[in-house]
Amino acid sequence: MEENECQGGIEGEQWQKTRHGVVMAQRQVAVQEGPLYRTEGSHITIWCNVSGFQGPSEQNFQWSIYLPTAPEREVQIVSTVDSSFPYAIYTQRVRSGKIYVERIQGDSALLHITDLQARDAGEYECYTPTTDERYFGSYSAKTNLMVIPDSLQTTAMPQTLHKVEQDPLELTCEVATDTVQHSHLSVAWLRQRGSEKPVEVIALSRDFVLHSSSEYAQRQSLGEVRLDKLGSSTFRLTVFHLQPSDQGEFYCEAAEWIQDPDGSWYAMTQKRSEGTMVTVQPTDKEFTVRLETEKRLYTMGEPVEFRCILEAQNIPDRYFAVSWAFNSSLIANMGPNAVPVLNSEFTHREARGQLKVAKESDNVFVLKIYHLRQEDSGKYNCRVTEREKTVTGEFIDKESKRPKNIPIIVLPITDEWVVKVPQNHQILPQGHLESSISVEVASNASIVLEGENLHFSCSIRTAGRPQGRFSVIWQLVDRLNRHSNIMWLDRDGTVQPGASYWERSSFGGIQMEQVQPNSFSLGIFNSRKEDEGQYECHVTEWVRAVDGEWQVVGERRASAPISITALETGFAVTAISRTPGVTYSDSFDLQCIIKPHYPARVPVSVTWRFQPVGTVEFHNLVTFTRDGGVQWGDRSSSFRTRTAIEKAESSNNVRLSISRASDTEAGKYQCVAELWRQNYNHSWTRLAERTSNLLEIRVLQPVTKLQVSKSKRTLTLVENKPIQLNCSVKSQTSQNSHFAVLWYVHKPSDADGKLILKTTHNSAFEYGTYAEEEGLRPRLQFERHVSGGLFSLTVQRAEVSDSGSYYCHVEEWLLSPNYAWYKLAEEVSGRTEVTVKQPDSRLKLSQVQGNLSVLETRQVQLECVVLNRTSAASQLVVEWFVWKPNHPEREAVAHLSREAIFCYGEQAAKNNLRGRLHLESPSSGVYRLFIENVAVQDSGTYSCHVEEWLPSPSGLWYKRAEDTAGQTAVTVMRPDAALQVDTGVPNATVFEKAAFQLDCSIVSRSSQDSRFAVAWYSLRTKAGANEGSPDLEDQEEEEEEEEEDPTERTVLLSVGPDAVFGPEGSSWEGRLRFQRLSPLLYRLTVLQANPQDTGNYSCHVEEWLPSPQKDWYRLTEEESAPIGIRVLDTGSTLQSIICSNDALFYFVFFYPFPIFGILVITILLVRFKSRSSSKNLDGKNGVPLLWIKEPHLNYSPTCLEPPVLSIHPGAID
């Protein structure tokens, strides 16, 4: 049975049913589970709740501490009800508010210690004064607070940096801690401007998760802001493109977290580094926009051009987007890639060549409307927006500006501008005048390419002076001999186009002029195939008649043939590439060869089409438009930032150059060429379309050079030590390679390895199912070394169950050109065979054998010496056993648990050892068991058995070793008998009626604690009878009848060791007086002796000793030598006469002595009281050895002697 019993707390409320049937709650106080590890100087809290109580809802709380130096002494700290509650050492801190209690609710409170000190460590008790009707439940709860040094260090070099916008920023911070307990770190970089609240730039949480505040979240997701851990303690912040808003003080802040027993994490301490002042000088980002046009008033059909002019610095290095608007409605958008996107209304006009949106130069953007309509009247404007390009190629809108609106008015065409063409032209009959003219027609070429200009001259020669005027008609005679009037110049100089050429002429496509009086020209611009044929100049000469009327004199005609080659003749397209297979991030070129070679005036649009790998459809990638613009397809976003399109100046060949190739650019390419012709009305007609052959481009991943160390290791270590696992990358494909490392463990009982931890290529942590199931998560620590190719996994506080085969699986990741990470290769490392064993048992006890003899009631010391132990942190269980004689099985004497709880064994109950055992441990490893007041039954062979218990890494204790010490034989002996009774007492002769004394003198004793039982015997023998005495004769006859027993022993009086008197012998009843003159001298006086008292007497002495159990036992006995007493018979004398007369006797002797007798009694009572205080004369529990009755007067045989006052045994009850 244990002397002390410890019971754990009970969570929640407990209930009890009373005898009246009412269910009442049991008060339960709960405190934050310990031990709690907190750092010096920190602000800590400990919660305390109470439930199941009766009374008011607001309970009071009192906090006390039990210091390690005095674990039994309560030191009061603070109370919610009593301001005088704190002890002196806490009074000042409580009054100053450094220690206080915060009420959370009526039944819940927090203890606050704002500046924790090392001396605050100890066991804290939360006590709630009762408000219940009766005590029922627990009223306090305890928890342990451990105060550890604050070893967290956060350092960064204080500096001032002057940066320019778009510059990168790199800052490093050192974070280290020496805390022995397992803890996690969180690190954050913050930016602060003046008194503003700090802004979190990027942070690494205690669970190794990266996050940023809303201000930096987008930039972190785009890779613009990074946090990298270099080595074990260096954290680097990188901001790739600084912005003016980044200006301020940058500092890092670290916190050290520890996991409390309830599983929650607590920030023990928090430190910040010194700051770095960063100033960001903005570049001149200002820009202005103006809008220009030639005039504000136009006529229907006229062209108009708006020019949006951008004025800014470093325009080629910046990105601008332009949008055009008409009456606040969007016309078109043009991004930094200069590809216009028109809305549906204007798309049709652009397709018909009536409208154009283009980028003329880096700072000039043009909107052209070739044929104004009346509904085009209104306000026009452009808006310019600057964009910022991120590292991923995406654009972010920045500042936007627009100039003032420009209004224009488009007037309708009135009748005064309309030229009416005659329905026919009749050649008048030849008059009496004869014409002398001749006509010659000349052309600039007889064979032309479609689209070239045709120039004809019609020369009139006359034989003499011209007589009148000329009218000229140009006609086209096609291959079918059909005549078409082209232009007509009447005699008044009025030019009118033919019916079929009127519209063409209105756009300036056909012009006729009178160059000289006798020379006329015809110009046909942008010729078409249908313009082929015979061009005939028909000249009519007119003269004025006498009556004033004009009369035709004659007419002449001449012609010139024109052959026009169609543009689409021989039109063909071919796609070629010199690099059909490329590696990631390489560049490749695609060329689209256009045949034949067209002049620059002939537009050819070229579209590159793309069919990605694994798809069946082509989509337009990019188009080099007929006007030299570049238009990207809807699904070409990944190509825009890495693709350049170029058209040769000397030909229509188009080259497509793609840089930083990735798998998204792998597939089949095809170019489509469209041949365009511009019409007289500035519209465009697609003449032909040709599709090239297919080009297949294969984009291959780089050949991996990944090599992971395959070396095998064997690691044997003792539990609670860390397991250091390394994963070394010996070679890598690129310096920019990132690695995902997966750590596995393979157990013999498992078919496959189980995932412990995965660190992704972007440094994110993912715990495997094995880590979660085995509770490894808080014991894992991952580290990437500065070298970049060495990864370490540390399993803290190794357990035996952690044994197994460990290996890492490395994945090499590269950043593709389109800024997507892809896995290039993977490889498995060599295995590390880890064996975690329990510490080697080094427990050793002293094997010294011993023999120990000791007298009863003395003390026995049994020593158990631990010579060596496995670990200094171990706890020992010490147990003592005894083997009793004739008992083969050992029996437990005492037990000392590892929690230092002392318990009695079964032997203690049998031999009444409880209270007689005492344990001491004067030094570590030395245990002494003392048995006080030993008894004979304590004899036996004693030995101690020691068990050594060690803590497992999970906090559970297990038995590691045990050993048994050498045996000690203990013999408990009683004292040697040394009792001796004086045998040299002389014989005595007395007269009848006299008294004789029988002394019993004890010469030596065995122990000072012994007591004696004394008895006096009368020894009667045949030879001892008095002569002439009839009584003696009768006695002799009786002795003769019993010859076999020559001595008869008759007890006169006996006194036990407990001072209890036995009955007086019948022959001596009333005549005996007992006296204890000293502790070793007893006297028995026989009064009124008579002849029958003649004989031998002896005293018999028994020596009694107290056992350790306070029981008395007889050690030995001794009898004195016989004492011969002879009583003489006397005759009648004066003495006898007086004694024979009663009246005379009372007169002489009785009446004088009553007063004297009372006086003697008083003296004897006083003497008795003084003797009762003497130790030697007291009995057990203070009862005196002698009992006194009323005084009994005995007279001497002569009756003249003074009366003898004697005290008889049993006189006092």
Secondary structure, 3 states (H helix, E strand, C coil): CECCCCCCCCCCCEEEECCCCCEEEEEEEEECCCCEEEECCCCEEEEEEEECCCCCCCCCCEEEEECCCCCCCCEEEEECCCCCCCCHHHHHHHHCCCEEEEEEECCEEEEEECCCCHHHCEEEEEECCCCCCCCCECCEEEEEEEEECCCCEEECCCEEEEEECCCCEEEEEEEECCCCCCCEEEEEEEEECCCCCCEEEEEECCCCCEECCHHHHHHHHCCCEEEEEECCCEEEEEECCCCHHHCEEEEEEEEEEEECCCCCEEEEEEEECCCEEEEEECCCCCEEEEEECCCCEEECCCCEEEEEEEEECCHHHCEEEEEEEECCEEEEEECCCCCEEECHHHHHHHHCCCEEEEECCCCEEEEEECCCCHHHCEEEEEEEEEEEECCCCCEEEEEEECCCCEEEEEECCCHHHCCCCCCCCCCCCCCCCCCCEEEEEEECCCEEECCCCEEEEEEEEECCCCCCEEEEEEEEECCCCCEEEEEEECCCCCEEECHHHHHHHHCCCEEEEEEECCEEEEEECCCCHHHCEEEEEEEEEEEECCCCCEEEEEEEEEEEEEEEECCCCCCEEEEECCCCEEECCCCEEEEEEEECCCCCCCCEEEEEEEEECCCCCCEEEEEECCCCCEEECCCCHHHHCCEEEEECCCCCCEEEEECCCCHHHCEEEEEEEEEEEECCCCCEEEEEEEECCCEEEEEECCCCCCEECCCCEEEEEECCCCEEEEEEEEECCCCCCEEEEEEEEECCCCCCCEEEEEECCCCCEEECHHHHHCCCHHHEEEEECCCCCEEEEEECCCCHHHCEEEEEEEEEEEECCCCCEEEEEEEECCCEEEEEECCCCCCEECCCCEEEEEECCCCEEEEEEEEECCCCCCEEEEEEEEECCCCCCCEEEEEECCCCCEEECHHHHHCCCCCCEEEEEEECCEEEEEECCCCHHHCEEEEEEEEEEEECCCCCEEEEEEEECCCEEEEEECCCCCCEECCCCCCEEEECCCCEEEEEEEEECCCCCCEEEEEEEEEECHHHCCCCCHHHHHHHHHHHHCCCCCCEEEEEEEECCCCCECCCCHHHCCCEEEEEEECCEEEEEECCCCHHHCEEEEEEEEEEEECCCCCEEEEEEEECCCEEEEEECCCCCHHHHHHHCHHHHHHHHHCCHHHHHHHHHHHHHHHHHHHHCCCCCECHHHCECCCCCCCEEECCCCCCCCCEEECCCCCCC
